[in-house]
């Protein structure tokens, strides 16, 4: 069970995720505090600044990604499913992805997030090769380049162009990796922008 302080932090992070998706990452932190039902003073007592809050959101999202990734990494079609999950996450978190791309990649939190994203792909790639579900010469450099392609689809294009850019990036990923799964051949569609509800006290 979370302590009162931890529960308040969780409410602020969930509120920030909702506000930043809806209004952009430059939305006022006062608006985040109001969404979370806390005072401005409480928010700044728990988070020094916007960067600190964004890092915490990233930690929560990576944990959520790891939980979903664990269900598919060792399956024959795990690589295709994991790539689609990554594409959906990038598309759904576009405002925050743009912000994180501007942060120092050598920050411990950033390095940790990248390593935690990489590990499921390493396992999924081994499984895909073992089952013959991708080209045998695919390696993690290819996977990393495709991750950069997904990120570019939301950082280099306007919101109106983003969905088409992601669809094209997805088709390129399927072709480059030689994915044979039925799910891989299904075209990419951006997920709904529904957001998770705030945790209760």
DRENDO-1510 file (C-alpha; in Angstrom, 1 decimal, always signed):
<recs>
REC; n; res; u; v; w
REC; 1; UNK; +0.0; +0.0; +0.0 .
REC; 2; UNK; +1.3; +3.4; -0.9 .
REC; 3; UNK; +2.1; +6.0; +1.7 .
REC; 4; UNK; +0.3; +9.3; +1.6 .
REC; 5; UNK; +3.3; +11.0; +0.0 .
REC; 6; UNK; +3.6; +8.2; -2.6 .
REC; 7; UNK; -0.1; +8.3; -3.4 .
REC; 8; UNK; +0.1; +12.1; -3.9 .
REC; 9; UNK; +3.1; +11.7; -6.2 .
REC; 10; UNK; +1.2; +9.1; -8.2 .
REC; 11; UNK; -1.8; +11.4; -8.6 .
REC; 12; UNK; +0.3; +14.3; -9.7 .
REC; 13; UNK; +2.1; +12.1; -12.3 .
REC; 14; UNK; -1.2; +10.7; -13.6 .
REC; 15; UNK; -2.7; +14.2; -13.8 .
REC; 16; UNK; +0.4; +15.6; -15.6 .
REC; 17; UNK; +0.2; +12.8; -18.2 .
REC; 18; UNK; -3.4; +13.7; -18.9 .
REC; 19; UNK; -2.8; +17.4; -19.0 .
REC; 20; UNK; +0.3; +17.2; -21.2 .
REC; 21; UNK; -1.4; +14.9; -23.7 .
REC; 22; UNK; -4.4; +17.1; -23.9 .
REC; 23; UNK; -2.8; +20.6; -23.7 .
REC; 24; UNK; +0.9; +20.0; -24.5 .
REC; 25; UNK; +3.9; +19.7; -22.3 .
REC; 26; UNK; +4.1; +23.5; -21.9 .
REC; 27; UNK; +0.8; +23.6; -20.0 .
REC; 28; UNK; +1.1; +25.3; -16.7 .
REC; 29; UNK; +2.1; +23.2; -13.7 .
REC; 30; UNK; -0.7; +25.0; -11.8 .
REC; 31; UNK; -3.1; +23.3; -14.2 .
REC; 32; UNK; -1.5; +19.9; -13.4 .
REC; 33; UNK; -1.9; +20.6; -9.7 .
REC; 34; UNK; -5.6; +21.5; -10.1 .
REC; 35; UNK; -6.1; +18.3; -12.1 .
REC; 36; UNK; -4.5; +16.3; -9.4 .
REC; 37; UNK; -6.5; +18.0; -6.7 .
REC; 38; UNK; -3.4; +19.3; -4.8 .
REC; 39; UNK; -2.0; +22.8; -4.2 .
REC; 40; UNK; +0.8; +24.3; -6.2 .
REC; 41; UNK; +3.0; +24.2; -3.1 .
REC; 42; UNK; +2.5; +20.5; -2.8 .
REC; 43; UNK; +3.4; +19.9; -6.4 .
REC; 44; UNK; +6.7; +21.9; -6.1 .
REC; 45; UNK; +7.5; +20.2; -2.7 .
REC; 46; UNK; +7.5; +16.8; -4.5 .
REC; 47; UNK; +8.9; +17.9; -7.9 .
REC; 48; UNK; +11.6; +20.6; -8.3 .
REC; 49; UNK; +10.6; +21.5; -11.8 .
REC; 50; UNK; +9.0; +20.4; -15.1 .
REC; 51; UNK; +12.0; +18.2; -15.9 .
REC; 52; UNK; +11.7; +16.3; -12.7 .
REC; 53; UNK; +8.0; +15.7; -13.4 .
REC; 54; UNK; +8.7; +14.6; -16.9 .
REC; 55; UNK; +11.3; +12.1; -15.7 .
REC; 56; UNK; +8.8; +10.6; -13.3 .
REC; 57; UNK; +6.2; +10.3; -16.1 .
REC; 58; UNK; +8.9; +8.5; -18.2 .
REC; 59; UNK; +9.6; +6.1; -15.3 .
REC; 60; UNK; +5.9; +5.2; -15.0 .
REC; 61; UNK; +5.5; +4.8; -18.8 .
REC; 62; UNK; +8.6; +2.6; -19.1 .
REC; 63; UNK; +7.2; +0.4; -16.2 .
REC; 64; UNK; +3.9; +0.1; -18.1 .
REC; 65; UNK; +5.7; -0.8; -21.3 .
REC; 66; UNK; +7.8; -3.5; -19.5 .
REC; 67; UNK; +4.6; -5.1; -18.1 .
REC; 68; UNK; +3.0; -5.2; -21.6 .
REC; 69; UNK; +6.2; -6.3; -23.3 .
REC; 70; UNK; +6.7; -9.3; -20.9 .
REC; 71; UNK; +3.6; -10.9; -22.3 .
REC; 72; UNK; +5.0; -11.2; -25.8 .
REC; 73; UNK; +8.8; -11.2; -25.9 .
REC; 74; UNK; +9.3; -14.9; -26.1 .
REC; 75; UNK; +6.5; -15.7; -28.6 .
REC; 76; UNK; +7.2; -16.4; -32.3 .
REC; 77; UNK; +5.5; -13.1; -33.3 .
REC; 78; UNK; +6.9; -11.3; -30.3 .
REC; 79; UNK; +9.1; -9.0; -32.3 .
REC; 80; UNK; +6.3; -7.8; -34.4 .
REC; 81; UNK; +4.0; -7.3; -31.4 .
REC; 82; UNK; +6.7; -5.5; -29.5 .
REC; 83; UNK; +7.4; -3.2; -32.5 .
REC; 84; UNK; +3.7; -2.4; -32.8 .
REC; 85; UNK; +3.6; -1.7; -29.0 .
REC; 86; UNK; +6.6; +0.7; -29.3 .
REC; 87; UNK; +5.0; +2.5; -32.3 .
REC; 88; UNK; +1.7; +2.9; -30.4 .
REC; 89; UNK; +3.5; +4.2; -27.3 .
REC; 90; UNK; +5.4; +6.8; -29.4 .
REC; 91; UNK; +2.3; +7.8; -31.3 .
REC; 92; UNK; +0.2; +8.1; -28.1 .
REC; 93; UNK; +2.8; +10.0; -26.1 .
REC; 94; UNK; +3.9; +12.3; -28.9 .
REC; 95; UNK; +4.1; +15.6; -26.9 .
REC; 96; UNK; +6.1; +13.9; -24.2 .
REC; 97; UNK; +8.4; +12.1; -26.7 .
REC; 98; UNK; +9.2; +15.4; -28.2 .
REC; 99; UNK; +10.1; +16.8; -24.8 .
REC; 100; UNK; +12.3; +13.8; -23.8 .
REC; 101; UNK; +14.2; +14.0; -27.1 .
REC; 102; UNK; +15.4; +17.4; -26.0 .
REC; 103; UNK; +16.7; +16.2; -22.7 .
REC; 104; UNK; +20.3; +15.1; -22.1 .
REC; 105; UNK; +20.6; +11.5; -23.1 .
REC; 106; UNK; +23.4; +11.0; -20.6 .
REC; 107; UNK; +21.1; +11.7; -17.6 .
REC; 108; UNK; +20.9; +8.5; -15.5 .
REC; 109; UNK; +17.1; +8.4; -15.9 .
REC; 110; UNK; +17.4; +8.6; -19.7 .
REC; 111; UNK; +20.1; +6.0; -19.9 .
REC; 112; UNK; +18.1; +3.7; -17.6 .
REC; 113; UNK; +14.9; +4.1; -19.7 .
REC; 114; UNK; +16.8; +3.3; -23.0 .
REC; 115; UNK; +18.3; +0.2; -21.5 .
REC; 116; UNK; +14.9; -1.0; -20.2 .
REC; 117; UNK; +13.4; -0.5; -23.6 .
REC; 118; UNK; +16.2; -2.4; -25.3 .
REC; 119; UNK; +16.2; -5.5; -23.2 .
REC; 120; UNK; +12.8; -6.9; -24.3 .
REC; 121; UNK; +13.7; -6.3; -28.0 .
REC; 122; UNK; +16.9; -8.3; -27.5 .
REC; 123; UNK; +14.8; -11.3; -26.3 .
REC; 124; UNK; +12.1; -10.8; -28.9 .
REC; 125; UNK; +14.7; -10.7; -31.7 .
REC; 126; UNK; +16.3; -14.0; -30.6 .
REC; 127; UNK; +12.8; -15.6; -30.5 .
REC; 128; UNK; +11.9; -14.2; -33.9 .
REC; 129; UNK; +15.1; -15.6; -35.4 .
REC; 130; UNK; +14.7; -19.0; -33.7 .
REC; 131; UNK; +11.2; -19.3; -35.2 .
REC; 132; UNK; +12.1; -17.9; -38.6 .
REC; 133; UNK; +9.8; -14.9; -38.2 .
REC; 134; UNK; +12.3; -12.3; -39.4 .
REC; 135; UNK; +15.4; -12.0; -41.6 .
REC; 136; UNK; +18.3; -13.9; -40.1 .
REC; 137; UNK; +20.7; -11.0; -40.5 .
REC; 138; UNK; +18.6; -8.5; -38.5 .
REC; 139; UNK; +20.4; -7.2; -35.4 .
REC; 140; UNK; +19.9; -4.6; -32.7 .
REC; 141; UNK; +21.4; -1.8; -34.8 .
REC; 142; UNK; +18.4; -2.4; -37.2 .
REC; 143; UNK; +16.0; -2.3; -34.3 .
REC; 144; UNK; +17.6; +0.9; -32.9 .
REC; 145; UNK; +17.4; +2.6; -36.3 .
REC; 146; UNK; +13.7; +1.7; -36.5 .
REC; 147; UNK; +13.1; +3.1; -33.1 .
REC; 148; UNK; +14.7; +6.4; -34.3 .
REC; 149; UNK; +12.4; +6.3; -37.3 .
REC; 150; UNK; +9.3; +6.0; -35.1 .
REC; 151; UNK; +10.5; +8.8; -32.9 .
REC; 152; UNK; +11.2; +11.0; -36.0 .
REC; 153; UNK; +7.6; +10.4; -37.1 .
REC; 154; UNK; +6.3; +12.4; -34.1 .
REC; 155; UNK; +9.2; +14.9; -33.7 .
REC; 156; UNK; +9.7; +16.0; -37.3 .
REC; 157; UNK; +6.1; +16.1; -38.5 .
REC; 158; UNK; +3.1; +18.1; -37.5 .
REC; 159; UNK; +0.2; +16.5; -35.6 .
REC; 160; UNK; -1.8; +16.4; -38.9 .
REC; 161; UNK; +1.0; +14.5; -40.6 .
REC; 162; UNK; +1.9; +12.2; -37.7 .
REC; 163; UNK; -0.4; +9.3; -38.3 .
REC; 164; UNK; +0.6; +9.0; -42.0 .
REC; 165; UNK; +4.3; +9.2; -41.1 .
REC; 166; UNK; +3.8; +6.5; -38.5 .
REC; 167; UNK; +2.0; +4.3; -41.0 .
REC; 168; UNK; +4.9; +4.7; -43.5 .
REC; 169; UNK; +7.4; +4.0; -40.7 .
REC; 170; UNK; +5.6; +0.9; -39.8 .
REC; 171; UNK; +5.5; -0.4; -43.4 .
REC; 172; UNK; +9.3; +0.3; -43.6 .
REC; 173; UNK; +9.9; -1.7; -40.4 .
REC; 174; UNK; +7.9; -4.7; -41.7 .
REC; 175; UNK; +9.8; -4.6; -45.0 .
REC; 176; UNK; +13.3; -4.0; -43.5 .
REC; 177; UNK; +13.0; -6.8; -40.9 .
REC; 178; UNK; +11.2; -9.2; -43.2 .
REC; 179; UNK; +8.5; -9.8; -40.6 .
REC; 180; UNK; +6.1; -12.6; -41.7 .
REC; 181; UNK; +3.5; -12.5; -39.0 .
REC; 182; UNK; -0.1; -11.7; -39.9 .
REC; 183; UNK; -0.2; -9.0; -37.3 .
REC; 184; UNK; +2.9; -7.4; -38.8 .
REC; 185; UNK; +1.3; -7.1; -42.2 .
REC; 186; UNK; -1.7; -5.3; -40.7 .
REC; 187; UNK; -1.3; -1.6; -41.3 .
REC; 188; UNK; -0.6; +0.7; -38.4 .
REC; 189; UNK; -3.3; +2.9; -37.0 .
REC; 190; UNK; -2.6; +5.4; -34.2 .
REC; 191; UNK; -4.2; +4.3; -30.9 .
REC; 192; UNK; -6.9; +6.3; -29.3 .
REC; 193; UNK; -5.9; +9.2; -27.1 .
REC; 194; UNK; -7.7; +7.8; -24.1 .
REC; 195; UNK; -5.8; +8.4; -20.9 .
REC; 196; UNK; -5.6; +6.4; -17.7 .
REC; 197; UNK; -7.7; +7.5; -14.8 .
REC; 198; UNK; -6.1; +9.1; -11.8 .
REC; 199; UNK; -5.3; +6.7; -9.0 .
REC; 200; UNK; -7.4; +7.0; -5.9 .
REC; 201; UNK; -6.1; +8.1; -2.6 .
</recs>
